[in-house]
Amino acid sequence: MAIHLKRRIAQTITDELDRKVRQTVEDILSAVQKRGDAAVREYSQQFDKWTPKKLSKADTEAIMAKVSPGTLSDIKFAQAQIRNFAEHQRAAIRDIEVETLPGVKLGHKNIPVASVGCYVPGGRYPMVASAHMSIVTARSAGVQRIVACTPPNQGEPHAETIAAMVLGGADEIHVIGGVQAIAAMALGTETIRPVDMLCGPGNAYVAEAKRQLFGKVGIDLFAGPTEILVVADDTADVEMIATDLLGQAEHGPTSPATLITTCPDLAKNISAEIERQLTRLPTADVAGVAWRDYGEIILVESLEEAVQEADRVAAEHVEILTRNPRFFLERMRNYGALFLGPETNVSYGDKVIGTNHTLPTLGAARYTGGLWVGKFLKTCTYQEITREASVQVGEYCSRLCAIERFWGHKEQADLRLRRYGGQNVGLGAKQG
């Protein structure tokens, strides 16, 4: 039976915070919808002390000139890995056309979304990698128009982020942050034509804005604070576990970090090792709060029980530090991304290795995976049949519509039966 040696703070505390965020976001979205660019400017000045700007080609060239050649090379390497994997994923998605009955052709086509708004966060941490994950993936899927927004960083556009947006293939780049950026892309303003879909991570306000706008536009997925779960046995290294937990906890003070282990010594020693590392971690002010409030330690009796607990948690990132990591690959069902063995880690996935880092949180891994080329594709069906097949299908359809008393539906079938089969059906009377 699983034993919780450390639990996160009560859910009721976070629920109250969520209520306050919802109201703030609702007010901003309403203002942008009513007043467009004027509202975007006011909120940008209020929150970022910044006047929104659409970057011209000359602007982006001047900004990219500030980035060292080595950094540009690193960005290109990362984007090449992400593009390569995305292109392999796209190649695995096929259009189909099949003959299901004689004369009945059914098919589907995978059609890219026409326009996408990509948000790249840049508050405490300029999230350069988020430009790769959204823009490069959307472009690999075949999206025609890509709008990218990122907030200013320390009073100016963040050069490396802008470089990543340009190299990734963004068609428009706007230096705007927060809810006002999300609203401008989704609702449209005098400066930004509205998009069909939003993607990219962000803080609680950005995530809530996407949630409220879902339906008016598509979104990649609902996202909360980043999460890490480490599953470890007695072969694991307590220093590595602590390092990897804190490496994700530094995202923000509400980022959950969980250890599930079959080893009592690891369960007993991990807290002390985390405290030791916090004394020298530059982001300890954030990571320490996250571990204090949202850290968990769960001791289990077996690997099978570890699988059950890991699936219950359904974490965004799951590192497997055990003798046979593929035991979990073969059995786990609920995770955003798996990192198998000590050689890899979440940071590789976040920054460079090629899998996407926009992943389900808050238990959403129970029903969805993360961002990939398929998120930018609409799988749309079609049908085409012969006259003979129309008669065969129509006879079934007519009878089935009568069961439901859908007389207009029934007449659609009966019309074909009269036209193509010479049958004396329908003709004004309710059948069945």
C-alpha positions as CSV (number, residue, x, y, z in Angstrom):
1,M,0.0,0.0,0.0
2,A,1.3,3.4,-1.0
3,I,2.5,5.6,2.0
4,H,2.6,9.4,1.5
5,L,5.6,10.6,3.5
6,K,5.1,14.2,2.2
7,R,2.0,15.7,0.7
8,R,1.3,19.0,-1.2
9,I,-0.8,21.8,0.2
10,A,-4.6,21.4,0.2
11,Q,-6.4,21.8,-3.1
12,T,-8.8,24.3,-1.6
13,I,-6.0,26.8,-1.3
14,T,-5.2,26.7,-5.0
15,D,-9.0,26.7,-5.9
16,E,-9.3,30.1,-4.3
17,L,-6.4,31.5,-6.2
18,D,-7.9,30.1,-9.4
19,R,-11.2,32.1,-8.8
20,K,-9.3,35.4,-8.5
21,V,-7.4,34.6,-11.8
22,R,-10.6,33.9,-13.6
23,Q,-12.2,37.2,-12.9
24,T,-9.1,39.2,-13.8
25,V,-8.8,37.4,-17.1
26,E,-12.5,37.9,-17.9
27,D,-12.2,41.6,-17.5
28,I,-9.1,41.8,-19.8
29,L,-10.7,39.8,-22.5
30,S,-13.8,41.9,-22.4
31,A,-11.8,45.1,-22.7
32,V,-9.8,43.9,-25.6
33,Q,-12.9,42.7,-27.4
34,K,-14.5,46.1,-27.0
35,R,-11.6,48.4,-27.5
36,G,-9.0,46.5,-29.4
37,D,-5.5,48.0,-29.7
38,A,-6.2,50.7,-27.1
39,A,-7.0,48.1,-24.4
40,V,-3.9,46.1,-25.4
41,R,-1.7,49.2,-25.0
42,E,-3.2,50.1,-21.6
43,Y,-2.7,46.6,-20.2
44,S,0.8,46.3,-21.7
45,Q,1.8,49.6,-20.1
46,Q,0.2,48.6,-16.8
47,F,1.7,45.1,-16.5
48,D,5.0,45.4,-18.6
49,K,5.6,49.1,-18.8
50,W,5.8,48.6,-22.5
51,T,4.1,49.9,-25.7
52,P,3.2,46.9,-27.9
53,K,5.1,46.7,-31.2
54,K,4.9,44.6,-34.3
55,L,8.4,43.9,-35.4
56,S,9.4,44.8,-39.0
57,K,12.0,42.8,-41.0
58,A,14.5,45.6,-40.2
59,D,13.7,45.3,-36.5
60,T,14.2,41.6,-36.4
61,E,17.5,41.8,-38.4
62,A,18.8,44.4,-35.9
63,I,17.7,42.3,-32.9
64,M,19.2,39.1,-34.4
65,A,22.5,41.0,-34.9
66,K,22.8,41.2,-31.1
67,V,22.8,37.4,-30.8
68,S,26.2,35.6,-30.9
69,P,26.9,33.2,-33.8
70,G,27.3,30.4,-31.3
71,T,23.9,31.0,-29.8
72,L,22.3,31.2,-33.3
73,S,23.9,27.8,-34.1
74,D,22.6,26.3,-30.9
75,I,19.1,27.5,-31.7
76,K,19.3,26.1,-35.2
77,F,20.5,22.8,-33.8
78,A,17.5,22.6,-31.4
79,Q,15.1,23.5,-34.1
80,A,16.5,20.9,-36.4
81,Q,15.8,18.2,-33.8
82,I,12.3,19.4,-33.2
83,R,11.6,19.8,-36.9
84,N,13.0,16.3,-37.7
85,F,10.8,14.6,-35.2
86,A,7.7,16.6,-36.2
87,E,8.3,15.7,-39.8
88,H,8.4,12.0,-38.9
89,Q,5.2,12.4,-37.0
90,R,3.6,14.2,-39.9
91,A,4.6,11.5,-42.3
92,A,2.9,8.9,-40.0
93,I,-0.5,10.7,-40.4
94,R,-2.1,9.5,-43.7
95,D,-5.1,10.5,-45.7
96,I,-7.2,7.5,-46.4
97,E,-9.9,6.4,-48.9
98,V,-11.5,3.0,-48.7
99,E,-14.4,1.2,-50.4
100,T,-16.4,-0.1,-47.4
101,L,-19.2,-1.6,-49.6
102,P,-19.4,-2.0,-53.4
103,G,-19.7,1.6,-54.7
104,V,-19.2,3.3,-51.3
105,K,-16.0,5.3,-51.0
106,L,-15.3,6.9,-47.6
107,G,-12.2,8.8,-46.7
108,H,-10.6,11.5,-44.6
109,K,-8.1,14.2,-45.3
110,N,-5.8,15.8,-42.7
111,I,-6.1,19.6,-43.3
112,P,-3.8,22.0,-41.5
113,V,-5.4,24.8,-39.5
114,A,-5.1,28.0,-41.5
115,S,-3.7,30.4,-38.8
116,V,-2.2,29.9,-35.4
117,G,-1.2,32.3,-32.6
118,C,1.9,31.1,-30.8
119,Y,2.6,32.5,-27.3
120,V,6.2,32.5,-26.0
121,P,6.5,33.3,-22.3
122,G,9.2,35.7,-21.1
123,G,8.6,36.9,-17.6
124,R,11.1,35.6,-15.0
125,Y,12.5,33.2,-17.6
126,P,12.7,34.0,-21.4
127,M,11.4,30.7,-22.7
128,V,13.3,30.6,-26.0
129,A,12.5,26.9,-26.4
130,S,8.8,27.6,-26.5
131,A,9.3,29.3,-29.8
132,H,10.7,26.1,-31.3
133,M,8.0,23.9,-29.9
134,S,5.1,26.0,-31.2
135,I,6.3,27.7,-34.3
136,V,8.4,24.9,-35.8
137,T,5.7,22.3,-35.1
138,A,3.0,24.4,-36.6
139,R,5.1,25.1,-39.7
140,S,5.9,21.4,-40.0
141,A,2.2,20.6,-39.9
142,G,1.6,23.0,-42.8
143,V,0.0,26.0,-41.1
144,Q,-0.1,28.9,-43.5
145,R,-0.1,31.9,-41.1
146,I,1.8,31.9,-37.8
147,V,1.5,34.9,-35.5
148,A,4.0,34.9,-32.6
149,C,3.8,37.1,-29.4
150,T,6.3,37.4,-26.6
151,P,6.5,40.0,-23.7
152,P,9.5,42.3,-23.4
153,N,12.2,41.2,-21.1
154,Q,14.0,43.7,-18.9
155,G,12.5,46.6,-21.0
156,E,13.2,45.4,-24.5
157,P,12.6,42.5,-26.9
158,H,14.5,39.4,-25.8
159,A,17.0,39.0,-28.6
160,E,17.4,35.2,-28.5
161,T,13.6,34.6,-28.3
162,I,13.1,36.9,-31.4
163,A,15.8,35.0,-33.2
164,A,14.1,31.7,-32.4
165,M,10.8,33.1,-33.7
166,V,12.4,34.2,-37.0
167,L,14.4,31.0,-37.5
168,G,11.3,29.0,-36.7
169,G,9.3,30.6,-39.4
170,A,6.9,33.0,-37.8
171,D,5.1,35.3,-40.3
172,E,4.3,38.1,-37.7
173,I,6.2,38.8,-34.5
174,H,4.6,41.1,-31.9
175,V,6.3,42.1,-28.6
176,I,3.2,41.8,-26.4
177,G,2.8,39.7,-23.3
178,G,0.2,38.2,-21.0
179,V,-3.6,38.0,-21.4
180,Q,-3.6,41.0,-23.7
181,A,-1.5,39.1,-26.2
182,I,-3.7,36.0,-26.1
183,A,-6.8,38.2,-26.4
184,A,-5.4,40.2,-29.4
185,M,-4.5,37.0,-31.3
186,A,-7.8,35.3,-30.6
187,L,-10.2,38.2,-30.9
188,G,-8.3,40.4,-33.3
189,T,-7.5,44.1,-33.1
190,E,-6.8,46.8,-35.6
191,T,-3.2,45.5,-35.7
192,I,-3.6,41.7,-35.5
193,R,-6.0,39.7,-37.6
194,P,-7.6,36.9,-35.4
195,V,-6.2,33.4,-35.6
196,D,-8.0,30.1,-35.7
197,M,-6.0,28.5,-32.9
198,L,-3.8,29.4,-29.9
199,C,-0.8,27.5,-28.6
200,G,2.0,27.8,-26.2
201,P,2.6,27.8,-22.4
202,G,2.3,30.7,-20.0
203,N,1.4,31.6,-16.4
204,A,-1.9,31.0,-14.7
205,Y,-3.4,34.1,-16.4
206,V,-2.4,33.1,-19.9
207,A,-3.7,29.5,-19.3
208,E,-7.0,30.9,-18.0
209,A,-7.3,33.2,-21.0
210,K,-6.9,30.2,-23.3
211,R,-9.5,28.3,-21.3
212,Q,-12.0,31.1,-21.6
213,L,-11.4,31.6,-25.3
214,F,-11.6,27.9,-26.2
215,G,-14.5,27.4,-28.5
216,K,-14.1,30.7,-30.2
217,V,-10.7,29.5,-31.2
218,G,-9.0,26.2,-30.8
219,I,-6.2,25.7,-28.3
220,D,-3.4,23.2,-27.9
221,L,-4.4,22.0,-24.4
222,F,-5.3,23.4,-21.0
223,A,-2.1,23.9,-19.1
224,G,-1.3,24.5,-15.5
225,P,2.0,24.8,-13.7
226,T,4.7,22.4,-14.9
227,E,5.0,19.1,-13.1
228,I,7.6,16.4,-12.6
229,L,7.3,12.9,-11.3
230,V,10.3,10.7,-10.7
231,V,9.8,7.0,-10.3
232,A,12.9,5.3,-8.7
233,D,14.1,2.0,-7.3
234,D,17.2,1.1,-5.3
235,T,19.4,1.6,-8.3
236,A,18.7,5.3,-8.4
237,D,21.0,8.1,-7.3
238,V,19.5,10.5,-4.6
239,E,21.6,13.4,-6.0
240,M,20.2,12.9,-9.5
241,I,16.6,12.6,-8.2
242,A,16.9,15.8,-6.2
243,T,18.6,17.6,-9.1
244,D,15.8,16.6,-11.5
245,L,13.0,17.4,-9.1
246,L,14.4,20.9,-8.4
247,G,15.2,21.4,-12.1
248,Q,11.4,21.5,-12.8
249,A,10.3,23.0,-9.5
250,E,12.2,26.2,-10.4
251,H,9.6,26.9,-13.0
252,G,7.4,28.5,-10.4
253,P,6.2,28.4,-6.8
254,T,3.2,26.2,-7.6
255,S,5.1,23.6,-9.7
256,P,4.4,20.0,-8.3
257,A,7.5,17.7,-7.9
258,T,6.8,14.1,-6.8
259,L,8.9,11.1,-6.0
260,I,7.5,7.6,-6.1
261,T,9.9,5.0,-5.0
262,T,10.2,1.4,-3.9
263,C,13.3,2.2,-1.8
264,P,12.8,3.3,1.8
265,D,16.3,4.8,1.9
266,L,15.6,7.1,-1.0
267,A,12.3,8.1,0.5
268,K,14.0,8.9,3.8
269,N,17.0,10.8,2.3
270,I,15.5,12.8,-0.5
271,S,14.3,15.7,1.6
272,A,17.8,16.3,3.1
273,E,19.4,16.1,-0.3
274,I,17.0,18.6,-1.7
275,E,17.6,21.0,1.2
276,R,21.4,20.6,0.6
277,Q,21.0,21.5,-3.1
278,L,18.8,24.5,-2.3
279,T,21.6,26.1,-0.4
280,R,23.5,26.6,-3.7
281,L,20.8,26.6,-6.4
282,P,20.4,30.2,-7.9
283,T,16.6,29.7,-8.3
284,A,16.1,28.3,-4.7
285,D,13.7,31.2,-3.9
286,V,11.3,29.7,-6.4
287,A,12.2,26.0,-6.3
288,G,12.3,25.8,-2.5
289,V,8.7,27.2,-2.2
290,A,7.5,24.8,-4.9
291,W,9.0,21.8,-3.0
292,R,7.7,23.0,0.3
293,D,4.2,23.5,-0.9
294,Y,3.8,21.1,-3.8
295,G,6.4,18.4,-3.2
296,E,5.4,14.8,-2.5
297,I,7.1,11.6,-1.5
298,I,5.3,8.3,-2.0
299,L,6.8,5.0,-0.8
300,V,5.3,1.9,-2.6
301,E,5.9,-1.8,-2.1
302,S,6.5,-2.9,-5.7
303,L,7.0,-1.7,-9.3
304,E,3.5,-2.7,-10.1
305,E,2.2,-0.4,-7.4
306,A,4.5,2.3,-8.7
307,V,2.8,2.0,-12.1
308,Q,-0.6,2.4,-10.4
309,E,0.4,5.4,-8.4
310,A,2.2,7.0,-11.4
311,D,-1.0,6.6,-13.5
312,R,-3.1,8.1,-10.7
313,V,-0.8,11.2,-10.6
314,A,-0.9,11.4,-14.4
315,A,2.1,13.9,-14.4
316,E,3.3,16.0,-17.2
317,H,6.9,14.8,-17.1
318,V,7.8,11.4,-15.8
319,E,11.4,10.2,-15.3
320,I,11.9,6.5,-14.8
321,L,15.1,5.8,-12.8
322,T,14.9,2.0,-12.4
323,R,16.7,-1.2,-13.5
324,N,14.3,-1.7,-16.4
325,P,12.8,1.6,-17.5
326,R,10.8,0.0,-20.3
327,F,8.8,-1.9,-17.7
328,F,7.0,1.4,-17.3
329,L,6.9,2.3,-21.0
330,E,5.0,-1.0,-21.5
331,R,2.6,-0.6,-18.6
332,M,1.9,3.1,-17.9
333,R,-1.0,4.9,-19.6
334,N,-1.2,8.4,-18.1
335,Y,1.8,10.7,-18.7
336,G,2.7,13.7,-20.8
337,A,6.2,12.5,-21.7
338,L,8.3,9.6,-20.4
339,F,12.1,9.9,-19.9
340,L,13.5,6.4,-19.7
341,G,16.7,5.9,-17.7
342,P,19.3,8.1,-16.0
343,E,20.9,9.2,-19.2
344,T,18.0,11.4,-20.2
345,N,16.1,14.0,-18.3
346,V,13.2,16.5,-18.5
347,S,15.6,19.3,-19.5
348,Y,16.5,17.5,-22.7
349,G,12.9,17.3,-23.6
350,D,12.3,20.9,-22.6
351,K,15.1,22.4,-24.7
352,V,16.6,20.4,-27.5
353,I,16.1,16.6,-28.0
354,G,13.2,16.9,-30.4
355,T,10.0,15.8,-28.5
356,N,7.6,18.7,-27.7
357,H,7.7,20.3,-24.3
358,T,4.1,21.6,-24.3
359,L,2.4,18.8,-22.4
360,P,-0.7,18.0,-20.4
361,T,-0.8,19.0,-16.7
362,L,-3.3,18.9,-13.8
363,G,-4.2,15.3,-14.6
364,A,-5.1,15.9,-18.2
365,A,-2.7,13.2,-19.3
366,R,-5.6,10.9,-18.5
367,Y,-7.2,11.9,-21.7
368,T,-4.7,13.8,-24.0
369,G,-1.2,13.8,-25.1
370,G,0.9,17.0,-25.6
371,L,1.4,19.4,-28.5
372,W,2.5,17.7,-31.8
373,V,1.8,18.2,-35.5
374,G,-1.5,16.4,-35.2
375,K,-2.8,19.2,-33.0
376,F,-2.6,21.5,-35.9
377,L,-4.4,19.2,-38.3
378,K,-8.2,18.8,-38.8
379,T,-9.1,15.2,-39.8
380,C,-12.1,15.8,-42.1
381,T,-14.2,13.0,-43.6
382,Y,-15.9,12.7,-46.9
383,Q,-18.1,10.2,-48.8
384,E,-18.8,9.5,-52.4
385,I,-21.1,6.6,-53.7
386,T,-22.6,5.2,-56.8
387,R,-26.4,5.2,-57.7
388,E,-26.6,1.5,-56.9
389,A,-24.9,2.0,-53.5
390,S,-27.2,4.9,-52.8
391,V,-30.2,2.7,-53.1
392,Q,-28.7,0.0,-50.9
393,V,-27.7,2.4,-48.1
394,G,-30.8,4.4,-48.6
395,E,-33.1,1.5,-47.7
396,Y,-31.4,1.1,-44.4
397,C,-31.3,4.8,-43.8
398,S,-35.0,5.3,-44.5
399,R,-36.0,2.6,-42.0
400,L,-33.6,3.9,-39.3
401,C,-34.9,7.5,-39.7
402,A,-38.4,6.3,-39.2
403,I,-37.5,4.7,-35.9
404,E,-36.3,8.1,-34.7
405,R,-39.3,9.9,-36.3
406,F,-36.9,12.2,-38.2
407,W,-39.2,12.6,-41.2
408,G,-37.1,15.2,-43.0
409,H,-34.0,12.9,-42.7
410,K,-36.1,10.0,-44.0
411,E,-37.2,12.0,-47.0
412,Q,-33.5,12.6,-48.0
413,A,-33.1,8.9,-48.3
414,D,-36.5,8.3,-49.9
415,L,-35.8,10.9,-52.6
416,R,-32.7,8.9,-53.6
417,L,-34.7,5.7,-53.6
418,R,-37.2,7.2,-55.9
419,R,-34.6,8.8,-58.2
420,Y,-32.1,6.0,-58.4
421,G,-34.1,2.8,-57.5
422,G,-37.5,3.6,-58.9
423,Q,-39.1,2.8,-55.5
424,N,-42.5,4.3,-54.6
425,V,-41.5,5.4,-51.1
426,G,-42.1,8.6,-49.0
427,L,-44.4,10.6,-51.2
428,G,-45.9,12.7,-48.5
429,A,-47.0,10.2,-46.0
430,K,-45.1,9.5,-42.7
431,Q,-43.7,6.0,-43.0
432,G,-43.1,3.6,-40.2
